Amino acid sequence: MKKNRIAGLLMIFVVFHAKSQEPIDPSKIDIARDFYGVPHIYGATDAAVAYGLAWAHAEDDFKTIQQSYLAGNGLLTKAIGNAGIPADFISQFIGSQELVEEQYEKQISEEYKKVVRGYAQGLNSYAKSHPEEVLVDELFPVTPKMMLRYAQLQLFISSRGDKAVGDIVGNQVTQVENQPQGSNTFGFNSTKTKDGHTYLAINTHQPLEGPVSWYEAHLCSEEGTNIVGTLFAGSPNILIGVNEYLGWSHTVNNPDKTDVFALEMHPKNKRQYRVDDEYLTLTKKKAKITFRLLGIPIRINRNYYESIFGPTLKNKSGYYAVRTPALFDVKGLEQWWRMNKATSFSEFYDILKMKAIPGYNIGYADRNDTIFYISNGLIPKRAPGYDWKNTVPGNTRKTLWKETYAIEDLPQVIQPKSGYFYNANHSPFLSSDAADNPDISAFSKDMGFEEFDNNRSYRLKELIDHYDRVDFDDFKRIKYDNRFPTPFQYSFMNINALSTLEASKYPKLKVLIERIQNWDRYTNPNSLGAGAFAVFYYKSIPYARKLPGDKIFPVTYLLEVLRETKAYMLKNFKTLDVTLGDFQKLIRGDKEIGIWGMPDVLTAMHGSPYEDGKIKIVAGESYIGLIKFTPEGPEIESVISYGSSDRPDSPHYNDQMDLYAAKKTKKMTLDKAKVYATAVKIYHPN
């Protein structure tokens, strides 16, 4: 029954869309799987390649693609139950359906419409052929508009809009404090390299599984696309990668992109709010949510509102509106697609002027020896005189910003004389040598750019400055460094008094104190010092959240954390001799590897509780791409944390783990002849 229903819906979809785009012939698309199962997809058009990408990715992880689109279209609870309620609410709260309906025809180019339609055809074809894998019938047929709704949800979340919504719902409408984040990128031009080539490090730190984990692919069409890189589930094109001419990476940045407005309500008239000398009326809306009680689905409506400032919620304190540029544009995926096809820096920079990607640092390098860094983002042009870091008044049009800064007005470095740029989620005003850095005084404080260093940025600069010039082996050593600087440079806590504690004063903690103090700060899996500090670190986080201002740990806090660390180790390991590899594990399927790294070292690793006191790595070093641009073309090395497939029965479920743990990479190529000569399997997506 289910199979017939899906087939019928998909047939309607194909007939309806045949007028706007001829059905793609899958027999003219090749998917070449290499030794590690990475798909290299070839077709005459970008649309055909998108079809092949949808099919290949569905073969490897159809479940996550579906869950992503379900989240973006208010249907996730139907697949995962009550855990999907927040996503289903936010996807309706941000008005993505209305925005996409309004902008799709006018704002999305005809060229890109063909790409998203091609991807939708490929995904729907896979669903028709594999009905037993469909999670929710209602999702299919997937349409291009449904794809863009999910993209807008992700960009709203990346702008921290979901945090603002959570704060309002939780009656806590103040700025969310900085949390440790991941990703590194750095690039060297011929000024800094011994061989005169240009290097780029793509070193992303993402969740290792789920909708924002990376999927590696190679896309090649006869319309000028030839790129190796990574994407998230449901993306019809590469988001980070390298083509024959250039490459780029992203790291998360955190300028102030989202504002919360406190509305001044009329003392008597319900839903009226004051703006200057008049009262306006909130538009009432309802989000339809499915709640499950004892397994029984119950439809409920959650009220929200629309004001001139943006989507609005009521809590115990009043009414609050959320406003961020991601609420007003649907062209983000198209901008990334155009970046895929850029052939020069000037072309790439012009594409950035589309201003459709609301955030992310960009680190760039190309075959013409150009390197470039920008703290990209859609930053509102705000009225001076307000505390934009916190909730601002929504009773005046003075706070109702409508413009964002031009790309040229953002912090950036082009061809620094030092020959390098770097970013590790820290201040954009510390992105190269001192003489090349953007001038912080030239930027409004209301833009909210980061002004801090962290352990990774401090260590990265320290390593780069160690070399007058680097070769590619030096470049790799920098990328794979796993040492904390001395002193620690955490941006969210100061635990440096730990190094000056007199161990003899605390005989019950003496072994732990001395072990951490004598540790060389390398986070190697066989290190006892790293093992002790890792447990200490995770135990310290709740204490860091309690501290105001400078976040300096008093001795009383340090001692309490040390006591908790000791008790934890003895309870779970029966000894204080616990190495880092004993404590933290990289796990998938039947593979379990004691792994290097820790939060906020260059090889960052973030864990969550696993079993027997151990933690399982769930985020951190994910896709790694190391690029050398030469006259013969880019030389590309890459590795991913697990493998190319999320299916436990696939040989590529965890076949890159050993490479990854050994800090080794695999060779990738843009050369079609080499791909076909070495492919393990070549087939059509049908």
N, C-alpha and C positions, 0 to 999 in steps of 0.2 A: 504494500500500500504506500509506504513512505517513498519507495523508489519511483513509483508511478507519479506521485505528486510532484516530486522534485523535477522529474523529467518534463512534466507538463509545464511547470513554471518556467523552466529554462527554455523551453521551446517558444513560449510567449515572448520571453526576453530577446531571443535571437531574431524572431520575426519583427518585433517592434523596432529593434536597432538596425536592422538590415538597411534601411533607407539612409541612415547617417554614416554607416561604415560597412563595407563588404566584410562578411565573415572571413576570418583569417584561416588560411589553409595550414594546419599543423604539419602536414607532410613536407612543407618547405622550411620548417624550422628544425635546427639541429641542437640537441643538448649533448655536449661532450663532457662526460664525467672523468676527472683526473684520478690519480692514485688515491687521493684523500677524499674523493667524492664531491669535490667542488664543481658546481656546474658552470660550464663555459657555453654560453647560449648565442647561437648565430641565426640571423634572419635577414631578409631583404630590408625590412623597415624597423623602425623603433617600436612600432605597435606589435609587430610579429615577435620581436625580442621580449617585449613585456608579456606577451602571451606565454612564451616559453619560460620566462622567469616565474610567473604565477604557477605554472605546472610543476616546475622543478622544486620550488620552495614548498608547494603543497605536498609533494612526494616526501619531503624531509620534515615538514612541520605544519601540516594542515590545521591541526588543533589550535596552535597559537595564532595563526592568521585569522581563523574564525573568531576566536575570543577577542582579538583586537577589533575587528569590525563589529562584533556584538556590543563591545563597550562603547564604540563611537556612535552607535545607533540605538542606545537605550534598551538593549536586549540581553545584557550580560547575565542578569539574574536567571534567565531561562536556561542558561548553561551551567552556572556555578552556584546558584542559589543566592542566599542573602549577602554573601561576600561581594556580590556584584552591585549592590544597591548604591554605593557612593558613585561609581562610574556611570551607572544608568541615570542617576539624578543629575550629575554635572553635565553629561552630554545633552540633556534637555535644558538645563539652567543656562548654558552659554548660547542657546539659540542657534546651534550649528545647522539644523535643518532649514530654518528660515534664511540664514545667511547664504548657504550653498545654493538654495533655490534662487535667491536674488542675484548672486554673482556668477554662477556657473557659466551662463551663456555670454555674459559681457566681459568677464575678467579672465577666463581661461582661454588660452589661444587654441585655434583649430588644430595646430600641430600636437599640442599636449592632450587635447581631447582624444585624439587617435590613440595615444599611448595608454591613457587610463581605460579607454574602452577595450583596447587589446588585452590589458591585464585582466579586466573583468571577464572577458570572453574565456581567457585561459583558466581562470579560477572556477568559473561556472562549468566549464567543460570537465575539469577535474571532479567537481562535486557530482556532476551527472554520472561520471564513470565510477565513482566511489561513494554511492549514497549511504553505505553503512558507516562512513566516517563523518557524516554531517551531524553537527551538534544540535542545531536548531533549524527546522525547516524554514521558518519565517525569514531567516537571513538571506535565503536564495530566491531569485537570482541577485547576486551582488551587482550594484550599479556604480558607475563612476561617482555619482553624488554621494553614495554611501561611503566610498573610499575617502572622499574629501572631508566628510563629516568626522571620520576617525582622525584624519590628519590634523584637523582643527582642534580636536580634543587633546591630542598629544602636545600641540604647540601651546595651548592654554596651560596645560600642566607644566610644561617646560618653563613657562613664564611665572611659575609659582602661583597661578590663579587658584589651583586646588587648595593650596595652603591658606589663601585668603578666605576661601569658602569654609574650610575647616575651622579657622579661627572664629568666624562669625557664628557658625553653628555651635561652637564650644564656648560662646560668650567671652572670647579672648581676642579682641581686635587690636593687637599691637604687633609690631614687626617681629617676624620670626627670626631668632638668632641664627648666626652662621653655623652651619654644620660641616663636618669634614666631607669633602667631595673628591672626586677622582678625575683622571685623565691628564695626560701630558702630551705636549707636542713641542718639537723644536726643529729648527732647520739651519743648515750651514750653506753658505755659498762659497765660491772659489777663494775668497779672502781667508777663509778659515779651514779649508781642506787641503791636504797634501797633494792629492791627485788632480786638483782643479775642478772636480765635479761638484754637483750640488746634491745635498742630502736632505731628506725629510723623514722625520719619525712620526708615525701615526701610532699613538699609544693610548688607546681609549680604556677607560675604567667604567664598565657598565655591569648591570646584573648579568650573571652567566646564563640565566634562563629566563623565559618570559617575553612579553611583548616588546621590551626595549633591550633585548639581547641581540647580538649581531649575527647576521647571516652573510657569508661570503659568496660572491658570484663574480663572473666575468661576462659582460654584456657587449656584443659586437653586432652592428648592423651595417648596411650599405648606405646609411644616411648620416655617417660621420660619428657614430658612437663606437668607442672601443675603450672600455674602462674596466679595471679590476678594483673591487672594493667591497664595502659592506652596506647593509640596509637592515631596517627593522621589519618585523612581520607585517605584511600587507603593503609595503612600499613598492611602487612599480618601477623604481629606479634606484641607483646608488646614492647614498647619503654622504659617504666618506670614501675617497679612493684616488686612483691615479690613472690617467690616460696617457696617450703617446706624447703629450706636450707638457702636462702639469699634474700636480696632485695637491690635495689639501686634507687637513684633519680638523676636527672640532674638539674643543674642550668646553665643559660647562662654565659659563660665566654668570655673574649675579649682580648686574646693575639693577637699579630700581625700575622694573618694567610694569609693575602692577600696583594700583592704588585702591584703598578702601575709603569710601565716603560715608560719613555719618549724616543721615538725613534729619532735618528738623521738621517734625510732624505737626500738623495742625492740632491745637489743644482739644478740639471737639470733632472736627470732620474726619471721619475714618479714611485712611489711605491718601490724604492730601499732605503734601510736603512743600515747605517754603523754599523758593529760590529767588533771592533778592526781594523784590516787592510784590511778588505774586505767589499764589499757591497753585501747584500742579497736582495732577492725580496719578497715582501709581496704576499701571496696568497689571491686573491680576492674572496670573498664569498658573497652570497646574502641571506638574511632572507626574506622569503615570508610572508607578513603580510596582513590581510584583514582589510581594513579601511572602516567604514560606513559613507557615506555622505548623509544626508537626508534619512536615512534608506536604501540606495542603497549600497551593498557591492562592494568595489573596491579593487582589488589586487594590492599591491605595493611591491616593493623590497627595502630593506634597506641594503646598502652595509656595510660589515665589512671585516676584514682581519685576516690572521693568520701569526704570526711571530714566531721566535724560542722561544720568551718569553711567548707566549700565544695568545688568541684571542685579536684582536686589533681594535680600533676605531679611526676615525679621527674627530677632532673638529677644532675650529677656531685657536687654538694654535699649532696644529700639530697632530702627531699620537701617541697613547698611548696603551700599552698592559697591560692586566690584567693576573696575575698569582697567583693561590692559589692551594694547594694540592687537594682540592675537585674536580678539573678539571681532575684528573688522576686516579680515582678509583671508582668502582661501587659496592664495597662489604659492604657498610654501613649497609644495611638492614640485610644482613647475619650475621654481627657481633652482632647486637642486638638480632637476633634469637638465636645465640649461647649463649649470656648472659642469655637469658630466661632459658636455659637448664643447666646452671652451677650449680654444687652441693657443691663447696667449694671455699674459697678465692683463693687458688693457681690456680684452674681451671679458675676462673673469671679473674684473673690477666693475665694468659696466653692468654685468649681471647682478652684482651685489646691490646696485642702485634700484633694483626692483623692490627692495625693502619688504620682502614677504616672509623672511625667516626672522622671527622675533628675538632670537638670542644666539648664543654660542660664540665663543672665540673661534677664529679661523687662523690656522697656520698653513702657509702656502709655500710651494717651491715649484720651479719649472726648469725646462731644458735650456732656457736662455740665461740661466744663472740668477734668476730673480727669486728673492725670498721676501715674504710679506707676512705680517701679523696684524690682526685687527680684533678688538673687542666688539664684535658685531652685536647689533640689537636694535630693536625699535624702542627708543627711549623717548618718553613724552617730553614735550616742551612745556614745562610747568611754570606757573606764576610764582614769582619769588615771594618770600614772606610767610610761607607755611611750612609746617613740620612734615615733609613728605615721607619721612621714614616711618611715620605712624599714621593713624587715622586722620583724615583731613575733613574739614567741614563741607557738607554737601548742600549748603544753603545759599550758595552764590555761584554764578557762572564764571567767576574769576578762577575757580579751581577746575572748571570743566575744560581740560586740555583737549585739543583736536588735532594737533600736529606732532610729528616725531622728528628727531634730528636727522639730518642728511648723513649719508655714509661718510662723506668727507669730514664731517664734524665729530666723528668717533675716534677714540684713541687707537693709533695705528703706527706701524713702523714699516717703511718700504726701503729695501736695499740699505740696511744699516751699515755704516762703515766698519763696525766690529765684525761683520760677516756672519752674525747669528741672531736668531730670535728664540725665545722660549716662553712657554706658558704652562703652569701647573695649577690652574684655577685660582691664581692669586691676582695681585694688582696688575692691571694693564700698564701702569706707569713704571713697572719693573719688568720690561719685556726684552731688553737687550743690554748692551753696555750703557753706562750712565750717560754718555754723550749722545746716545741715539734714542733714549727713552722719550715717550711723549711727556710734555710739560703738564703736570697735574694742575697748575694754576690756570691753564687755558680752558678748563672744563668746569661747568657748574657743579657744585656739591649736590644739587638736586637731581643730578643724573644717577647718583648713588653708586658709582663705580667702586670696586674693591680697592682698599689701600693697604692690604696686609701681605706679608710673606707667609709661607707655611713651610713645613719640613721639606716637602718635595721641591718647591721653588728655590729655597735657600740652597739645598744640596745640588740641584741641577746647575744653578749659577756657579757654585763652587767647583763642580766638575768641569764645566765648560771653560772656566777661567784657568784651570790647571794646564790646559793645552794652548800653545801658540797656534798650532794647526793640528787637525785630526785626520787620521785615515779611517777607513770604514770599520776596522776592528775597534778603534777607539770609540767611534760613534756607537757601536753596539755595547761596548762596556759602559758608556754613559747611560744608555737606555736601560740596561739590565742591572744598574747599581741598586743595591737593596739596603743601604746604610742610612741611619738617622744622622743628622748633623749634631754637632756639639756646640752650644747647648740645644735642647729641643726647641723647635720653632712652631709649635702648635698655634693655630690662630684662634682656637676656642678654649684653651686652658693653658695654664703655666704650672708645670710640675717640676721645674728645674731645681727647686729646693731638695728634691730627692737625691741629687748628686752630692749634697753637702751634709746629709744626715750623719751623725756620729753613731755608727753601728754598735759600738761598745755600750752605748747608753740603753740599747734595746735588745738585750740578749736573746729574747724569744724570736726576734725578727732579724737577728744579725746575719744569718745565712742568706736570706733573701736580699737584704739591703746591700751586702757586699757583692752578691752575684750580679745585681743590676748595675751597681757602681763600677765594677770591674769589667763589665761587658763591653766588647768593642763596637757595639751598636750596629753590627751587621745582622740582618734578619735571616740568617741561614737556618735550614731545617734542623741541623744537628747542634744548634747552639742552646745551651742551658740558660744563658743570660737572656737570649731572645724569648725563650719559653716563659721565664719568670716575668719578663716585662710585658709580654702579650697578655697574660692573665691579669696583671696589674692594670694594663690599659683598659681592658673591657670593664673591670671593676671600678675604674675611675670615672667613667662617663656619667653615671647618675650624680656624682659629686660635682662634676664640672657644671652640670645644669643648675645646681643650687647657687653657684657663686655669681655675684654681681660684678660689674665693672671690669677690672683688669684680669679676673679669673685666676688669680694667684692662689694656689693651694696652700692653706696654712699647714703647719706641721701636724696638727691634729687630724686633718683630712688624710694626709699622706700615711700616717700611722694606721688609721682605720682601714684604708684601702689595702695596705700591706697585710694587716691581720686577715682581711677577707680573702686576699690572694693566697695566703698560707693555708687557711682553712679549706679553701676550694681545692688546692692541689693535694692536700692530704686526704680529703674525703674522696676525691675522684681518681687519684693516681697513687695514693698511699706513700708518696714520696715527694720531696721538693726537687728531685732531680728529673725535671720534666723539660724536654727539649721543645723547641717550637714545632718541629714535625710531629711530636707526640700529641701536641695540643690542637693543631689546626691541620685539616685534611682537605685535599681536593678529591671529590668523590663523584663518580658517575658509574652507574651499573656495578660491575664487579671490580672496578678499579678504585683503589683508595691510596692516595699518595700524600705523605707528609710534605708540606709545601712551604717554600720561602715567602717572604713578604709580610707586610703588616699594614694597617691603615696609615696612610700619609708617608710611606716611603715611596720611592719612584716606582718600584714594583709593588704597587698597592694591592692588598688583599683584605677583604672584609668578610667576617664570618658570623654565623648564627648558631645557636645551640644545636648540637647533633645528638650524641649519646655518650655515656660514660665520661662526662665532663669535657669531651672534645667539641670543637666547633667545626662546622662545614663551611667552606668558602662559598659564598653566594654572589659576591660582586668583587670587582677589582680588575686586574689585568684580564682583558677579554680579547678583542682583536688587536693584533700587533702587526703593523706594516712598516717595513724599513725600505726606503727608496733611495736609489742612486741614479741621478740623471746623467747619462753619458751621450756622446754624439750618435751612438748606435741605437739609442732608445733607453727607456728606464729599466733598470735592474730592480726587480721587486722580490722581496722576501716577506713571508707572512706566516702567522700561526694564530690559531684560535683555541680557546681554553679547553674545549671538549672535542668537538668534531662537527662535521657538516650536517649531521642528521640528529633530530630529536627523537627518533624512533629507536627504542631499546633493541629491536631485532636487526638494526642496520649495522654493517661492519664499520660505519663511520659515526657511530654514536659516541665513541670516546677514543678514536684512533689517533687524535692529535695530542692527547694528554701527556704522553711520554716526551714528545718533542717540547711541548710547552713547559713541562716541569724541568727539563734539562736546559732551558733557555736556548733552544734551537728553533730554527725556522725552516719552512719549505720554500722552494723556488716557484714563483709564478711568472707567467708570460702573457703578453698581449699578442704574440705571434701565432696566427691561426694554424700555420703549417706545423709548428711545434706542438700545439695543443692536439691536433688530429693525430700526429705521429705517436704521441705518448698516451692518448686517451685510453682508459680502461673500457669505456662503453660509450657508444655514440648511438643516439636514437631520436625519434620524433616524439613530441608531447601528445600522444594519443594512445 
